[in-house]
Amino acid sequence: DQVREMSARGVAFGGHSHTHRILTHLTLAEAAGEIRGSRDTIAAELGVPPSTFSYPNGNWNPAVASAVAEASFTIAFSMDRGAVSAGRG
């Protein structure tokens, strides 16, 4: 209820994985399910799909990053220092 109220007041929420499993420790199919599950739950609860994603523990690799992009997230956050733009992984 608090998240819905905050969302209604303009606070944006992003995905993080469905059950907080470390995505780089999973098969790509499992990771994609975690990513989509997070997106779908937020969209169902708040009425709008999230556009941002934060990798659990900051762990990512190119395959996981591709799965995040395929799930329609437009930006993702890790614990790595610096910025990476589209086309630079």
WONOR-V430014 format. One record per residue. N is the residue number from 1. RES is the residue in one letter. PSI is psi in radians with two decimals (none if undefined). D_CENTER is the distance of its C-alpha to the mean C-alpha in Angstrom with 1 decimal. Layout:
BEGIN
[[N	RES	PSI	D_CENTER] [N	RES	PSI	D_CENTER]]
END
This chain:
BEGIN
[[1	D	-0.71	21.1] [2	Q	-0.70	20.4] [3	V	-0.74	16.8] [4	R	-0.73	18.3] [5	E	-0.76	21.1] [6	M	-0.72	19.0] [7	S	-0.74	17.0] [8	A	-0.44	20.4] [9	R	0.15	21.6] [10	G	0.03	19.0] [11	V	2.27	16.3] [12	A	2.48	12.8] [13	F	2.48	9.9] [14	G	2.97	6.2] [15	G	2.77	3.5] [16	H	-0.17	4.4] [17	S	2.76	6.0] [18	H	-0.70	9.0] [19	T	0.31	11.7] [20	H	0.52	10.5] [21	R	2.63	12.1] [22	I	1.95	12.1] [23	L	-0.56	10.6] [24	T	-0.15	13.4] [25	H	0.00	15.9] [26	L	2.87	15.2] [27	T	2.81	16.6] [28	L	-0.66	14.6] [29	A	-0.74	15.1] [30	E	-0.76	14.0] [31	A	-0.78	10.7] [32	A	-0.66	10.2] [33	G	-0.71	11.2] [34	E	-0.75	8.9] [35	I	-0.88	5.8] [36	R	-0.68	8.2] [37	G	-0.70	9.6] [38	S	-0.86	6.9] [39	R	-0.84	6.9] [40	D	-0.68	10.6] [41	T	-0.79	11.4] [42	I	-0.78	10.3] [43	A	-0.72	12.1] [44	A	-0.70	15.0] [45	E	-0.61	15.5] [46	L	-0.16	15.3] [47	G	0.09	16.5] [48	V	2.33	13.9] [49	P	2.54	10.6] [50	P	2.63	7.9] [51	S	-0.23	7.9] [52	T	2.68	5.9] [53	F	2.46	2.8] [54	S	2.10	5.1] [55	Y	2.25	6.4] [56	P	2.25	8.8] [57	N	0.17	12.1] [58	G	0.03	11.0] [59	N	2.21	11.9] [60	W	2.89	11.1] [61	N	3.00	13.5] [62	P	-0.66	14.2] [63	A	-0.75	13.7] [64	V	-0.72	10.2] [65	A	-0.69	9.5] [66	S	-0.70	11.4] [67	A	-0.64	9.5] [68	V	-0.79	6.3] [69	A	-0.72	9.0] [70	E	-0.42	10.8] [71	A	0.18	8.4] [72	S	0.32	9.3] [73	F	2.45	6.6] [74	T	-0.27	9.3] [75	I	2.53	8.4] [76	A	2.63	6.6] [77	F	2.44	8.4] [78	S	-2.91	10.4] [79	M	0.06	13.8] [80	D	2.50	15.8] [81	R	2.40	18.4] [82	G	3.13	18.7] [83	A	2.59	16.9] [84	V	2.26	16.1] [85	S	2.99	16.5] [86	A	2.36	16.2] [87	G	-0.19	18.6] [88	R	1.90	18.6] [89	G	none	16.5]]
END
